[in-house]
Amino acid sequence: MAHVPQIKIPATYMRGGTSKGVFFRLDDLPEAARQPGPARDALLLRVIGSPDPYQKQIDGMGGATSSTSKTVILSKSASPDHDVDYLFGQVSIDKPFVDWSGNCGNLSAAVGPFAISNGLVDPERIPESGVATVRIWQANIGKTIVSRVPITNGEVQETGDFELDGVTFPAAEVAVEFMNPADGDGAMFPTGNLVDELEVPGVGTLEATMISAGIPTVFINAEALGYTGTELQEAINGDTKALAMFESIRAHAAVRMGLIQDVAEAAERQHTPKVAFVAPPSDYVASSGKAIQAGDIDLVVRALSMGKLHHAMMGTAAVAIATAAAVPGTLVNLAAGGGERNSVHFGHPSGTLRVGAEASSSGDQWTATKAVMSRSARVLMEGWVRIPGDAF
């Protein structure tokens, strides 16, 4: 039989924060994939190498972790108030599924640099040297992100001495502001409570803070699950019973948050909500061997993404952490010592991260103005990706 040859699609492989993914300009995609739908999903699945029953993504660009099974589609914004429209697709590793339900906070740091380098930002907005402000419309969640990108001699500066725990080498600092990060379609606390009693069959009734800021996230006290909050990946990801427990917590929280109607639907919404557990600050040794001192942090947090404990912290979950910490009475706030705060410094498996957040209340309703963090980004490879012509 005749075999269809491969086609090539212009693409850039980029690291943003502690994630990496394949970036596309919308206009560079084959025509059938320029619109949402099965053709686009099939194309991205083949690019990344999913679904892969071996969970290695050997035949694609994915790295077989939630942090590396990611795709981004960018285009010039149709809005005069924004420079670029940013669409993020979280590609399932072992299922034929692309989740469009949320953002990737880490890859958000790479959007501004990519947009500038690929002509998506008006040249008049780019200084010869200094900082370019890129106004990003996050299309998945309908939110504005402001990225401040360093420019040297008219080009994006990628090298520098900014260090980010979870990333081996230093690079240039990119400040990212997530504007009005709470859920635009509903309450920041979907249940109306700062702390709920969450019933999870087979697990028990757990205190939980469920928040939609940055990304829908459910927070549980580490102690209630038998953990200290200082665990590293191997302590969780090698325990199938623990992973099943966390998935059950995530599914039941999704129902309580109104994200799905039935727990059975959670399998088709792997990217959101996130589930995390928190504890007061404690000494521990990060995965890099770095000693983290309790006196240097406000609390410890561990979060799961796509069914596994994250090696560091998802950027959107960091926004949720900072926003919840800014609201007195949440589990995150209480683990950090309670009271009012506009920033939080937390420990994660790879080290620490400081995130600023502003939140205010009117009656019983809380709103978040913005959350701010520093990340870095770098082009790893650019050119074309190739996939079989009949793959989509």
Residue, then its C-alpha position, 0 to 999 in steps of 0.5 A: m500500500a502507498h504511504v503518505p509522506q510526512i509534512k513539516i510545520p514551522a515550530t519552536y521548542m521553548r522552555g518557560g519557567t519549569s515547563k517546556g513545550v512546542f510553540f506554533r504561530l496559528d497561521d503556520l498550522p495546516e488550514a484544517a488545524r487553524q480552528p478548534g476541533p478534532a483535526r487540531d487535537a489530532l495534529l498536536l497529539r501526533v506532534i507530542g507523541s500521544p497517546d502512548p501506552y508506554q508513557k514515554q512519548i518516544d515518537g514525539m516531542g513530549g517528555a513524558t511528564s505533565s511539565t513537558s507534554k505541552t503545546v502553545i498556539l499564538s497569533k496577533s491579537a484582534s484586540p487593540d488592548h492586547d498584543v498576542d492571543y495565547l492558547f494552551g493545550q495540555v496533551s495527555i500522555d497515554k490518552p487521545f486527549v488535549d485538555w484546553s480547560g486551563n492555562c500554563g503559568n510557566l509557559s506564560a513566561a515564554v509567550g512574550p519572548f516568542a511573540i516578540s521574536n516572531g513578529l507578533v508584537d508591534p515593533e514600535r512597542i519594543p525598545e532598542s534596549g530595556v524592557a518590552t511590555v507584552r500584553i497577552w490575552q490568555a484565550n483558554i480562561g479569558k484573562t490578561i497576562v502582562s509579560r515584561v521581557p528584557i531586550t538587548n540591541g533590539e532582540v529578546q535577551e535570553t541569557g542572564d543570571f536569574e536562577l529559578d529552582g527547578v531549572t538547572f541553568p540561570a537565564a534572563e528574568v521575565a516578570v509575569e503579572f496575572m491580572n484579575p486571576a480569579d475565575g471570571d465566570g464565577a466566584m473565586f471560592p466556587t462553594g462560597n466558603l473559604v474552607d469546606e468539608l469534602e467527602v471522598p469515599g474511601v478516604g474520608t471527610l477532609e477540610a479543603t480550600m477550593i479556589s479558582a484563581g490562576i487555575p482551579t485548585v483544591f488544597i488539603n492539609a498534608e497532615a490529614l493525608g498522613y504527609t508532612g508536606t516535604e515529600l519529593q516526587e518518589a514518595i508519591n509517584g511510586d505509590t499507586k494507592a496514593l495517586a489513586m487517592f489524590e485522583s479521587i480527591r481531585a474528582h470529588a472536588a471538581v464536582r463540588m467546584g461545579l467544574i463537572q457534573d459527575v466524578a466519572e467526567a474527571a478523566e476527561r478533564q485531567h488538567t483541572p482542577k489541581v490538587a495540592f497539600v500544604a503544611p507549616p514551614s519545615d526543614y527539608v532537602a530539595s530534589s537538587g540536594k539544596a537544604i531548605q530552612a523553615g525560617d526562610i519560607d512561609l509554608v510548604v506546598r506539594a501539588l499534583s499535575m496530570g496525576k503525578l506530583h509535580h517536580a517543582m510548582m505549576g505557575t498557575a498553581a503558584v498563583a492559586i497559592a499566593t491568592a489563597a494565602a492572601v485571604p485570611g482563613t484559608l488552609v493555605n493562609l493558616a499554614a503560612g501563619g494566618g493574617e493578612r499578606n500580599s506575598v508568600h514564599f513557599g517551599h516545593p520539591s525543587g526549592t522555593l518560590r516567592v509570589g505576590a498577590e493582591a486580594s480584597s473582599s466586598g461582603d462575603q465575596w473575594t476578588a483578586t487584582k493580580a498575582v506576580m512572579s518572576r520566571s525565565a524562558r529560552v528557545l531550545m530549538e526552532g525550525w519544523v516539526r514533522i508528522p505523517g500527512d494523514a495524522f490529522 
